[in-house]
Protein backbone atom coordinates (compact mmCIF):
# COMPACT_ATOMS: atom_id res chain seq x y z
CA UNK A 1 0.00 0.00 0.00
CA UNK A 2 1.36 3.38 -1.01
CA UNK A 3 2.07 5.78 1.82
CA UNK A 4 2.32 9.54 1.50
CA UNK A 5 4.37 11.53 3.99
CA UNK A 6 4.18 15.29 3.71
CA UNK A 7 6.62 17.59 5.49
CA UNK A 8 7.93 21.13 5.54
CA UNK A 9 4.96 23.08 6.79
CA UNK A 10 5.10 25.71 9.49
CA UNK A 11 4.34 29.26 10.47
CA UNK A 12 5.46 31.96 8.07
CA UNK A 13 4.79 35.67 7.82
CA UNK A 14 2.85 37.12 4.89
CA UNK A 15 5.16 37.53 1.94
CA UNK A 16 7.39 34.71 3.11
CA UNK A 17 8.39 31.45 1.46
CA UNK A 18 8.09 27.81 2.36
CA UNK A 19 9.01 24.52 0.72
CA UNK A 20 7.01 21.33 1.12
CA UNK A 21 8.08 17.76 0.39
CA UNK A 22 6.07 14.60 -0.09
CA UNK A 23 7.74 11.21 0.07
CA UNK A 24 5.83 8.46 -1.72
CA UNK A 25 6.48 4.82 -0.92
CA UNK A 26 6.37 2.18 -3.61
CA UNK A 27 8.15 1.56 -6.88
CA UNK A 28 5.66 2.97 -9.36
CA UNK A 29 5.90 6.66 -8.42
CA UNK A 30 7.27 7.71 -11.79
CA UNK A 31 4.20 6.58 -13.72
CA UNK A 32 1.74 8.73 -11.80
CA UNK A 33 0.71 12.32 -12.23
CA UNK A 34 0.95 13.91 -8.81
CA UNK A 35 -0.62 16.90 -7.18
CA UNK A 36 -0.52 19.11 -4.14
CA UNK A 37 -3.85 19.81 -2.51
CA UNK A 38 -4.89 21.96 0.40
CA UNK A 39 -7.81 22.15 2.76
CA UNK A 40 -8.57 25.23 4.79
CA UNK A 41 -10.92 25.12 7.79
CA UNK A 42 -14.51 24.90 6.65
CA UNK A 43 -13.56 24.48 3.01
CA UNK A 44 -13.28 21.57 0.62
CA UNK A 45 -9.94 20.16 -0.36
CA UNK A 46 -8.68 21.72 -3.58
CA UNK A 47 -5.90 21.02 -6.05
CA UNK A 48 -3.34 23.81 -6.05
CA UNK A 49 -0.69 22.32 -8.35
CA UNK A 50 -0.22 19.23 -10.48
CA UNK A 51 2.68 17.64 -12.30
CA UNK A 52 2.48 14.98 -14.96
CA UNK A 53 4.78 12.00 -15.08
CA UNK A 54 6.65 13.83 -17.85
CA UNK A 55 7.06 16.99 -15.79
CA UNK A 56 4.30 19.14 -17.24
CA UNK A 57 2.76 21.39 -14.62
CA UNK A 58 -0.54 23.08 -13.93
CA UNK A 59 -1.67 25.46 -11.21
CA UNK A 60 -4.80 26.79 -9.66
CA UNK A 61 -5.31 30.45 -10.40
CA UNK A 62 -4.58 31.25 -6.76
CA UNK A 63 -1.17 29.58 -7.05
CA UNK A 64 0.02 30.78 -10.44
CA UNK A 65 3.20 32.79 -10.28
CA UNK A 66 3.77 31.99 -6.60
CA UNK A 67 3.91 28.20 -6.30
CA UNK A 68 6.21 25.79 -8.13
CA UNK A 69 5.66 22.04 -8.18
CA UNK A 70 8.45 19.65 -9.07
CA UNK A 71 9.29 16.00 -8.71
CA UNK A 72 12.32 13.78 -8.32
CA UNK A 73 11.47 10.32 -9.59
CA UNK A 74 14.74 8.89 -8.29
CA UNK A 75 13.74 9.93 -4.76
CA UNK A 76 10.01 9.20 -5.09
CA UNK A 77 9.39 12.75 -3.93
CA UNK A 78 7.23 15.63 -5.06
CA UNK A 79 7.90 19.19 -3.94
CA UNK A 80 5.97 22.41 -3.65
CA UNK A 81 7.89 25.65 -3.38
CA UNK A 82 5.72 28.53 -2.24
CA UNK A 83 6.60 32.21 -2.21
CA UNK A 84 4.77 35.48 -1.60
CA UNK A 85 2.54 33.62 0.82
CA UNK A 86 -0.75 35.16 1.87
CA UNK A 87 -2.96 34.53 4.91
CA UNK A 88 -5.46 32.84 2.59
CA UNK A 89 -2.83 30.18 1.83
CA UNK A 90 -3.26 28.92 5.38
CA UNK A 91 -4.37 25.29 5.15
CA UNK A 92 -3.31 21.70 5.59
CA UNK A 93 -1.39 20.70 2.49
CA UNK A 94 -1.51 17.18 1.10
CA UNK A 95 -0.04 15.37 -1.85
CA UNK A 96 -1.72 12.62 -3.83
CA UNK A 97 -2.12 11.41 -7.35
CA UNK A 98 -3.84 13.76 -9.79
CA UNK A 99 -6.67 12.93 -9.68
CA UNK A 100 -6.47 11.46 -6.17
CA UNK A 101 -6.06 7.71 -5.96
CA UNK A 102 -3.96 6.92 -2.92
CA UNK A 103 -5.03 6.96 0.70
CA UNK A 104 -4.48 10.44 2.04
CA UNK A 105 -1.53 11.12 4.31
CA UNK A 106 -1.53 13.28 7.40
CA UNK A 107 -0.74 16.44 5.53
CA UNK A 108 1.40 19.32 6.71
CA UNK A 109 0.03 22.51 8.24
CA UNK A 110 0.93 25.81 6.64
CA UNK A 111 0.00 28.92 8.59
CA UNK A 112 0.57 32.37 7.13
CA UNK A 113 0.22 34.98 9.81
CA UNK A 114 2.00 37.97 11.27
C-alpha positions as CSV (number, residue, x, y, z in Angstrom):
1,X,0.0,0.0,0.0
2,X,1.4,3.4,-1.0
3,X,2.1,5.8,1.8
4,X,2.3,9.5,1.5
5,X,4.4,11.5,4.0
6,X,4.2,15.3,3.7
7,X,6.6,17.6,5.5
8,X,7.9,21.1,5.5
9,X,5.0,23.1,6.8
10,X,5.1,25.7,9.5
11,X,4.3,29.3,10.5
12,X,5.5,32.0,8.1
13,X,4.8,35.7,7.8
14,X,2.9,37.1,4.9
15,X,5.2,37.5,1.9
16,X,7.4,34.7,3.1
17,X,8.4,31.4,1.5
18,X,8.1,27.8,2.4
19,X,9.0,24.5,0.7
20,X,7.0,21.3,1.1
21,X,8.1,17.8,0.4
22,X,6.1,14.6,-0.1
23,X,7.7,11.2,0.1
24,X,5.8,8.5,-1.7
25,X,6.5,4.8,-0.9
26,X,6.4,2.2,-3.6
27,X,8.1,1.6,-6.9
28,X,5.7,3.0,-9.4
29,X,5.9,6.7,-8.4
30,X,7.3,7.7,-11.8
31,X,4.2,6.6,-13.7
32,X,1.7,8.7,-11.8
33,X,0.7,12.3,-12.2
34,X,0.9,13.9,-8.8
35,X,-0.6,16.9,-7.2
36,X,-0.5,19.1,-4.1
37,X,-3.9,19.8,-2.5
38,X,-4.9,22.0,0.4
39,X,-7.8,22.1,2.8
40,X,-8.6,25.2,4.8
41,X,-10.9,25.1,7.8
42,X,-14.5,24.9,6.7
43,X,-13.6,24.5,3.0
44,X,-13.3,21.6,0.6
45,X,-9.9,20.2,-0.4
46,X,-8.7,21.7,-3.6
47,X,-5.9,21.0,-6.0
48,X,-3.3,23.8,-6.1
49,X,-0.7,22.3,-8.3
50,X,-0.2,19.2,-10.5
51,X,2.7,17.6,-12.3
52,X,2.5,15.0,-15.0
53,X,4.8,12.0,-15.1
54,X,6.6,13.8,-17.9
55,X,7.1,17.0,-15.8
56,X,4.3,19.1,-17.2
57,X,2.8,21.4,-14.6
58,X,-0.5,23.1,-13.9
59,X,-1.7,25.5,-11.2
60,X,-4.8,26.8,-9.7
61,X,-5.3,30.5,-10.4
62,X,-4.6,31.2,-6.8
63,X,-1.2,29.6,-7.1
64,X,0.0,30.8,-10.4
65,X,3.2,32.8,-10.3
66,X,3.8,32.0,-6.6
67,X,3.9,28.2,-6.3
68,X,6.2,25.8,-8.1
69,X,5.7,22.0,-8.2
70,X,8.5,19.7,-9.1
71,X,9.3,16.0,-8.7
72,X,12.3,13.8,-8.3
73,X,11.5,10.3,-9.6
74,X,14.7,8.9,-8.3
75,X,13.7,9.9,-4.8
76,X,10.0,9.2,-5.1
77,X,9.4,12.7,-3.9
78,X,7.2,15.6,-5.1
79,X,7.9,19.2,-3.9
80,X,6.0,22.4,-3.7
81,X,7.9,25.6,-3.4
82,X,5.7,28.5,-2.2
83,X,6.6,32.2,-2.2
84,X,4.8,35.5,-1.6
85,X,2.5,33.6,0.8
86,X,-0.8,35.2,1.9
87,X,-3.0,34.5,4.9
88,X,-5.5,32.8,2.6
89,X,-2.8,30.2,1.8
90,X,-3.3,28.9,5.4
91,X,-4.4,25.3,5.2
92,X,-3.3,21.7,5.6
93,X,-1.4,20.7,2.5
94,X,-1.5,17.2,1.1
95,X,0.0,15.4,-1.9
96,X,-1.7,12.6,-3.8
97,X,-2.1,11.4,-7.3
98,X,-3.8,13.8,-9.8
99,X,-6.7,12.9,-9.7
100,X,-6.5,11.5,-6.2
101,X,-6.1,7.7,-6.0
102,X,-4.0,6.9,-2.9
103,X,-5.0,7.0,0.7
104,X,-4.5,10.4,2.0
105,X,-1.5,11.1,4.3
106,X,-1.5,13.3,7.4
107,X,-0.7,16.4,5.5
108,X,1.4,19.3,6.7
109,X,0.0,22.5,8.2
110,X,0.9,25.8,6.6
111,X,0.0,28.9,8.6
112,X,0.6,32.4,7.1
113,X,0.2,35.0,9.8
114,X,2.0,38.0,11.3
